[in-house]
Amino acid sequence: MASGDEDTRNFFLVSTMDYFYEHQNLLSIANKFMGPSTKAAWQAWYQFQKDSLLFELSQLYSDGEL
């Protein structure tokens, strides 16, 4: 994948990050094979997912639906 075009690499990176977000028990194994840029992408993806969830919860709470 490293030699593919940028769009292809980004597609697979997002797919991979989404998978590990759902299966965090496998992340410690995969982390051993990740390079520095993939680890940084994971950190950013994980923070984005947490922020998105917090935003959704805050919207529900502000709408009085909780």
Contacts in CASP RR format, 6 or more apart in sequence:
PFRMAT RR
TARGET T0000
AUTHOR 0000-0000-0000
METHOD contacts of the structure
MODEL  1
MASGDEDTRNFFLVSTMDYFYEHQNLLSIANKFMGPSTKAAWQAWYQFQK
DSLLFELSQLYSDGEL
1 8 0 8 1.000
1 9 0 8 1.000
1 12 0 8 1.000
2 9 0 8 1.000
13 38 0 8 1.000
13 41 0 8 1.000
14 45 0 8 1.000
16 38 0 8 1.000
17 41 0 8 1.000
17 42 0 8 1.000
17 45 0 8 1.000
17 46 0 8 1.000
18 45 0 8 1.000
20 26 0 8 1.000
20 27 0 8 1.000
20 30 0 8 1.000
20 42 0 8 1.000
21 45 0 8 1.000
21 46 0 8 1.000
21 49 0 8 1.000
27 42 0 8 1.000
31 39 0 8 1.000
31 42 0 8 1.000
34 42 0 8 1.000
57 66 0 8 1.000
60 66 0 8 1.000
END
